[in-house]
């Protein structure tokens, strides 16, 4: 199941932090085998929240990460073992991470990704239950390819009306496979969940979730402590500082997993009723 996180702007909607919080909650609640991928060229967003300095240096010294995987695919070595050897395990038996690119040229990197992206996702789906992809913001040509490959598209929203107006004026979403997450959510904003579902037709209470702004979570991202933060706070109780954040991330994760289950059932039904290739028609007898 390919779950793509995207926003129309960079740096406002918390796309990367939404993905990280939800992917880690999925790990804790459901123990699904998952992999985290990214399509960014510069400022690989997932490395710093997930890997400390020593681990980031390790990646540079050894054949680990996206570039090595692309070279393997190009050489015809697109095997499960190849993918797993390019990843770093974040949690025991559940969640792996494929580090991003070290290419110096955006043009070269995006060209390589366009050619290899479909194969990367197919390989990832063979090895994992869920493939979480942190996608470039905006609408570059490659982003459109990323959308087409998605089983579920998670659109990260800000509470900036100008950004929201631009999003819904210029993008049409397949609501059967799209969910919305308001990142860095501020309940005191005029553009709260209740008002946004009244202002924008695609938003409904059953397809729109929130991930509140949380200072400790932000600090954990800066200190490569995201995984430990989530595990430390899973059992926090009502009234504690991080309870609202954890509870809303749990609700968002449950909503996404339920949507993924419905999507999986639909895909299975489509496969079952897909006509076989070749053979003789029954009507011939």
C-alpha positions in Angstrom: 0.0 0.0 0.0 1.6 3.3 -1.2 0.8 6.3 1.0 2.0 9.6 -0.4 2.2 12.8 1.8 2.2 16.0 -0.2 1.4 19.8 0.2 1.1 22.6 -2.3 3.7 24.7 -0.4 6.9 23.9 1.4 7.4 24.5 5.1 3.9 25.5 6.3 1.8 22.4 6.5 4.2 20.1 8.3 4.1 17.5 5.6 7.3 15.7 6.8 6.5 15.9 10.5 2.9 14.6 9.8 4.4 11.6 7.9 6.9 10.9 10.7 4.4 11.1 13.5 1.8 8.9 11.7 4.4 6.4 10.4 5.8 5.9 13.9 2.3 5.7 15.4 1.4 3.0 12.8 4.5 1.1 13.9 3.5 1.3 17.6 -0.2 0.6 17.2 -0.3 -2.0 14.4 3.3 -3.3 14.0 3.0 -3.1 10.3 6.1 -3.6 8.2 6.7 -0.2 6.7 9.3 1.7 4.8 9.9 5.5 4.7 10.9 7.1 1.3 11.4 10.6 0.1 11.6 12.4 -3.3 13.4 15.6 -2.2 16.6 16.7 -3.9 18.0 19.2 -1.4 17.6 19.3 2.3 16.6 15.6 2.7 14.0 16.2 5.3 13.9 12.7 6.8 17.5 12.3 7.7 17.9 14.8 10.5 14.7 13.8 12.5 15.5 10.1 12.2 19.3 9.7 12.2 21.9 11.1 14.5 25.2 12.6 13.2 27.1 9.3 13.5 24.4 7.4 11.5 24.4 10.1 8.8 28.2 9.8 8.5 27.8 6.0 8.2 25.5 6.5 5.2 28.1 8.5 3.4 30.8 5.9 4.0 28.9 2.8 2.8 26.7 1.9 -0.1 23.4 2.7 1.6 20.4 4.8 0.4 18.5 5.8 -2.6 21.5 6.4 -5.0 22.8 2.9 -4.5 19.3 1.4 -5.0 18.9 3.3 -8.2 22.2 2.1 -9.5 21.2 -1.5 -8.6 17.9 -1.1 -10.4 19.7 0.3 -13.5 22.0 -2.7 -13.4 19.0 -5.1 -13.2 19.7 -6.0 -9.5 16.2 -5.0 -8.3 15.8 -7.6 -5.6 14.3 -7.5 -2.1 17.8 -8.1 -0.7 19.1 -5.1 -2.6 16.4 -2.9 -1.2 16.9 -4.1 2.4 20.6 -3.6 2.2 20.1 0.0 1.2 17.9 0.7 4.2 18.4 1.5 7.9 16.1 -0.1 10.5 14.4 2.5 12.7 12.5 0.1 14.9 12.8 -3.6 15.7 11.2 -5.6 12.8 8.7 -2.9 11.8 10.0 0.3 10.2 12.9 0.9 7.8 14.1 4.1 6.2 15.7 4.5 2.7 18.1 7.5 3.0 17.9 10.1 0.3 20.2 11.2 -2.5 23.7 12.6 -2.5 23.5 13.7 -6.2 24.8 17.3 -6.8 22.6 17.9 -9.8 18.9 18.3 -9.4 18.4 17.6 -13.1 20.3 14.4 -13.0 18.6 13.2 -9.8 15.1 13.9 -11.0 15.9 12.2 -14.3 17.1 9.1 -12.5 14.1 9.1 -10.1 11.6 9.4 -13.0 13.1 6.3 -14.6 13.4 4.3 -11.3 10.5 5.5 -9.2 8.0 2.9 -10.4 10.5 0.1 -9.8 11.4 1.4 -6.4 7.7 1.4 -5.3 7.0 -2.0 -6.7 10.1 -3.4 -4.9 9.1 -1.7 -1.7 5.5 -3.1 -1.9 7.0 -6.6 -2.3 8.9 -6.2 1.0 6.6 -4.0 3.1 2.9 -3.7 4.1 3.0 0.1 3.8 5.2 2.5 1.8 5.2 6.0 3.2 6.5 8.6 0.7 7.5 12.2 1.7 6.8 14.0 -1.7 8.1 17.3 -3.0 5.8 20.2 -2.4 4.3 21.9 -5.4 3.3 20.5 -8.8 6.5 19.6 -10.6 6.2 17.0 -13.4 7.7 14.3 -11.2 5.2 15.1 -8.5 2.4 14.3 -10.9 4.0 10.9 -11.4 4.2 10.4 -7.7 0.5 11.1 -7.4 -0.4 8.6 -10.1 1.4 5.9 -8.2 -0.3 6.6 -4.9 -2.9 4.3 -3.4 -3.7 6.9 -0.8 -2.8 10.6 -1.1 -2.5 12.5 2.2 -2.7 16.2 1.5 -1.1 18.4 4.2 -3.0 21.6 4.9 -1.9 24.8 6.6 -4.2 27.3 8.3 -3.2 30.1 5.9 -6.2 31.1 3.9 -4.2 32.3 0.9 -2.5 28.9 0.7 -5.7 27.0 1.1 -7.5 29.1 -1.6 -4.6 28.4 -4.0 -4.8 24.6 -3.2 -8.5 24.2 -3.9 -8.6 26.6 -6.8 -5.8 24.9 -8.7 -6.0 21.2 -7.7 -8.7 18.6 -8.1 -8.5 15.5 -5.9 -9.8 12.0 -6.3 -11.7 11.9 -2.9 -11.9 8.1 -3.0 -8.2 8.0 -2.3 -7.4 11.4 -0.7 -7.3 12.4 2.9 -6.4 15.7 4.4 -4.3 16.5 7.5 -4.0 20.0 9.0 -0.4 20.1 10.2 1.0 22.4 12.9 -2.6 22.8 13.9 -3.6 25.7 16.1 -7.1 25.3 17.6 -7.3 29.0 18.4 -7.0 30.0 14.7 -10.1 31.3 12.9 -9.3 28.6 10.3 -9.9 25.7 12.7 -11.2 22.3 11.6 -14.8 23.2 12.1 -14.6 26.3 10.0 -12.4 24.8 7.3 -14.9 22.0 6.6 -17.6 24.7 6.1 -15.4 26.8 3.8 -13.9 24.2 1.4 -16.2 21.6 -0.1 -13.7 18.7 -0.4 -13.1 18.8 3.4 -15.3 16.7 5.6 -15.1 15.6 9.2 -14.5 12.0 8.1 -11.7 12.8 5.7 -9.9 15.6 7.5 -7.6 15.1 10.5 -5.3 17.3 12.6 -1.8 17.0 13.9 -1.4 19.7 16.5 1.8 21.9 16.9 3.9 20.4 19.7 7.1 22.1 20.9 8.7 18.9 22.3 8.0 17.0 19.1 9.6 19.8 17.1 12.6 19.7 19.4 12.8 16.0 19.0 12.9 16.4 15.2 15.9 18.8 15.5 17.7 16.4 17.9 17.1 13.2 15.8 14.9 11.9 18.6 11.5 11.4 16.8 11.3 7.6 17.3 12.2 7.8 21.0 9.8 10.7 21.5 6.8 8.7 20.2 7.6 5.7 22.3 8.2 7.8 25.4 4.9 9.5 25.1 2.5 6.8 23.9 1.1 6.1 27.4 0.8 9.8 28.5 -2.5 10.5 30.2 -5.1 13.2 29.8 -3.9 16.4 31.3 -0.3 15.8 30.5 1.5 18.2 28.1 1.8 15.9 25.1 -1.6 14.1 25.5 -3.5 16.1 22.9 -0.7 15.7 20.3 -0.4 11.9 20.8 -4.2 11.4 20.9 -4.7 13.3 17.6 -1.9 11.5 15.9 -3.4 8.2 17.0 -6.8 9.3 15.6 -5.2 10.4 12.3 -3.3 7.1 12.0 -6.4 5.1 12.7 -8.3 7.0 10.0 -5.5 6.4 7.5 -5.2 2.7 8.3 -9.0 2.3 7.9 -8.9 4.1 4.5 -6.0 1.9 3.5 -8.0 -1.2 4.4 -10.9 -0.1 2.3 -8.5 0.7 -0.6 -6.9 -2.7 -0.3 -10.3 -4.4 -0.5 -11.2 -2.4 -3.5 -7.9 -3.3 -5.3 -8.4 -6.9 -4.5 -11.9 -6.9 -5.9 -10.6 -5.2 -9.1 -8.0 -7.9 -9.5 -10.6 -10.6 -9.0 -12.9 -9.3 -11.7 -10.2 -8.3 -14.1 -10.7 -10.3 -17.4 -8.1 -12.9 -18.1 -5.8 -12.4 -21.0 -6.3 -14.9 -23.9 -8.3 -18.0 -23.7 -11.6 -18.8 -25.5 -14.8 -17.0 -24.8 -17.6 -19.1 -23.2 -20.0 -17.7 -25.8 -18.1 -19.7 -28.5 -19.8 -22.9 -27.2 
